[in-house]
Amino acid sequence: MRIFPAAAALTLTLGLAPALAIAAPPPADGLKLSQIVAQVETSAGAALAYIDELEWDDDGYWEVKYITTDGRKIEEKLDPRTGATMPRR
């Protein structure tokens, strides 16, 4: 059986992908995702049109992107334990 280099590279890549995709989860004592969403809705208030993205970042915070009623795109980093906006670095 002859293995072509491209097929070998693909097999190697696919074989390693699951190991690379494992990320640290949010802390066990953190807020539930529904509470994080409620925090965003509360802090944005009537200016919130919709939440575009909300994802966990491996650096230890929730990253939220939402659109306001006047069309602005807001990006914030949220503390997983309090839901408070974290200062920008």
N, C-alpha and C positions, 0 to 999 in steps of 0.2 A: 504494500500500500504506500502510495506516495502522498506526502502532505505538502500542500502548497504553502508558501510563506504567508500569504494573506490569510488563509484559513487558519494557520497556526496562530497568527497574531490575534485574529478574531476570537479564537477559542481561549487564548490566554487572557484577553481583555474581558470577555464575558465571565470567565472563571473568577477574576479578581473583582468584578463590579460589585457583587453583594458585600464583600468585605469592606470596600471603600464607602459604600452607601450607609453603613451603620453610623448613626449620629447619636450624641448624647441627648436623652429626652429632657423635657422640662423638669424642674425639681418636683419631688413628691409633695412638698409643702406649698407648692405654687397654686395660684388661682386656676379654676377650671377655665377652659377655653370660652365657655359661654359667659363667664364673669369678665374675661378680658374684652369680649365683644361689647358687653354692657358698659364697661368702663369707657371704651371708645365712643359709644353712642352718647353717653352722659357728657364726656368732656367736649365733644364736637357740638352737641346740642342740635339746635334747629339748622345749623350750617351744614350738617352731614347730609349728602345726597345718597352716597352708598360706599360701602367698604369694598375696595377693589382687590386687595390681597391681605392675608394675615398668615404669617408663617413663623415657625420657630427657627431662630438662628443659633447655630452651634456655639456662638460666643456668649450665650446665656441670656437672651432676651427675645421677646416677641417683636417682630417687625410688622408694622401695619401700614398700609397705603390706602388712603381713602380720598374720595372726591367730594368737594364741597358744592353747595347749591349754586355758587357763582363760578364753578368750573375749575377751581384751584385743586392741584394734586398735593396732598399732605402726606409726608412720610414721617413716622415716629417709631422710636424704639421704646418698648414698654417693659417695665420690671415685672418678671413673672410672679413675684410674690405679692406685689401691691397693685399692679396695673398702672402705676404712675409712669408718666413720660420720663425717660432717662435723658440726662443732659447729652448734648452732642459732643463728640470728641474731635 
